[in-house]
C-alpha cells in the first residue's frame, strides 16, 4: 500500500506509519515507476521510515 504510506507522510500522520509497517519496504522503486500520478513514492516512504526510526520504533 505505497499510496497509503505516501498519504500518511504527506498528512504528517507519522504515528500511523508503524501500523502500516513502513519499515518493511525495501525501497525498490516499483511503486514510483508505476504510479499514474507520477508521485515519488520512495521519497515519501524514506521520510516516513526516518520519522519512525527517530521515534525509536521498528
N, C-alpha and C positions, 0 to 999 in steps of 0.2 A: 504494500500500500504506500508507495512512494509519494503519491499525491497527498495523502493524509499527513504524512510526515512533513512534507513541504508546507502544507497549510498551517500545521501546528507551529512551525518555526516562524512563519510569516506573522501569525497572530500572537506570537510570543507566549504560547501555552506550553512552556517547557516542562512543566510538571507532568503533562500527559504523554510526553515523548517516551518515557520509560515504560509506560503501559503498552505502547506500540512497538517496543523492542528496537528502538532506533540503533542501538549498538550492534545489532545483528547484521546490519547492512555491510556488505564488503566493498561498497563504492565502485562497482564495476562500470557504471555509467550507462547501462542499458536503458534505464528509465529516462535519462536525459535524451538519449538518442531517439527513442520512440515517442516522446512527449509531443502531442499535436499542438500544444500551446507554446512550444519552444521554450519551456522553462528549464533552468539549470537546476534540476532536482538534486544532483550530487552536492552542489554547493549548500543547499538548504539542509541536507542530511548531515553534512560535515559540521555546520553550525550547531545543529541540534545535538550531535554527539558531543561536541565541545562543552555545551551547557550541561548535559547530563554528567559528563565526566568531572566537570568542575564542581558540581554539586555532590560528588562523591558516590555516584551510583553507576551500576553497570547496566 
